[in-house]
Amino acid sequence: MYFAGYDRAITMFSPDGRIYQLEYAMEPVKKGSTTMGIKVDEGVAIVAERIKPSPLVDVSAPEKVLLVDRHIGVGYAGLSSDARVLIEDARVYAQTHRIMYDEDIDVEALTKRMGDVMQAYTQHGGTRPFGVAFITAG
């Protein structure tokens, strides 16, 4: 299908109101491994499926469930490189919060920060949307 250049700019809507770059960014999430969070009485469990697409792929990396802070974990689906960028930013943000306020960051505040960073990358030229989705728990 020919999109007449509407898929080149991240801030440009097509005549039918779509932003193709955002749709492209969500494809790795749709095709990625299943990740889910389960709430239990003792806390939360985050699990992720490991898909081995080829016998040549090392399944020991990358991990799909990671700690952001000592009390917050995330599971993700999508591009591992995009997840690493956002998780590293979240770790720095959580550590900065602990240093400034002498308390652990709230899960909601950290999730909002991650969402704000992801949103910022959909509004500026020269960037592309992140192709990753997170489950945050703590």
N, C-alpha and C positions, 0 to 999 in steps of 0.2 A: 504494500500500500504506500502511496506517495503522500507525504504530509506537507509538502510545499514549504519546507523550512521551519515549520512549527516545532519540530523535535530538536532543533539546534540550540535554541535559547531556553534557559531554565525559567525565565520570568515571562515567557510569552504563551498566552492562551491560544489554542486553536479556535476556529470559528464555532465549534460545538462545545467550547468551554473546558477543554481538557488541557492538561499540561503533560505532554508526552514524556518529558524527562523524569517526572515523578512516577509515571507508570513503568518506565524502564527500570527505575531504582527498586521497585517493589517485586520485580520478577525473581531476583535471587531469593527473596524471602519466601515467595510462593513455592519455589523449587527446592528450597533448603530442607534441612532435616527438621523433624518435629521436635519442638521444645515445649515443655509445659511445667506449670507450677502447681503443687498440691498443698493445700493448707491442712494441717493436722493439729491435734491438741498441743503437741510439744513444740510446734513451730511450722516451718515451711520446707518443702522439698522441691527442688528444681531438677528436672531430668531432661536429657536431650538424647535423641537418637543419633547413633553414629552410622553414617552411610559410607561404605567403602566402594567408590565407583570403579576402582581398578585394583588388581593385585599389586600394582606398582606404587600405590599411594600408601604412605605411612599413616596408619590410623592413630598413632600416639599423639599426633598434633593435627589440628589445633583443638584445644578444649572448647567445648560449647557452654560450659557452666564455669563461671569464674567469681572470685571474691573481689568486690570493689573496695570494701572496708571490712573491718573485723566483724561487723554485724549485718552487712548487706551483700547479697549475692545476686548475680544476673545470669540468665540464660539467654541465648540469642539464636536467631535463624537468619541466614543471609550471608553476606560477604564477611569473611573473617578479618580481612584487613580493615574494613570500615568499623567493625566491632572493636578491634584493638585500639583504634584512634579514640573512639568515644569512651571506652572503658578507662584508658589512660587519663583522659581529661577528667572523668568522674573521680578517679582515685586522687588526683591532685586536688580537685575541688573538696573532696571529703577530708583530706589531710589538712588543707588550709582552714576549713571550718573548725576542725578539732584544735588547731593551734590558736586560732583567733578567739574562740568561744569556750575552750576547755570542756567540750562535750561532743558526743558523736552526732553526726548529721542525721537529720530525720530522713526516712526513706522517701517520703513525698517530696522533700526539698531536692534531694539528689536526682530523683526521677524527673522533676521539673527542669532541672539544669540540663540533663541529657536531652530532653525534648526541645529546650531552647536552642541548644547547639545544633541539633538536627534541623530545626526550623530555619535557623540562620543560613544554613547551606542551601536552602531552597529559594533564597531571596536575593542572592548576589551573583553577578556575572563572574565567570572564571572559576566557579565551583560546581560541583555536581551533588545531587542529593545522596545521602547515605543509603546504601542498599542493605539495611539491616533492621530487624525488629527485636525488641528486648522484653523480657519478663524480669521485673525487679522485685526482690523480696528481702525482708529483713525483720 
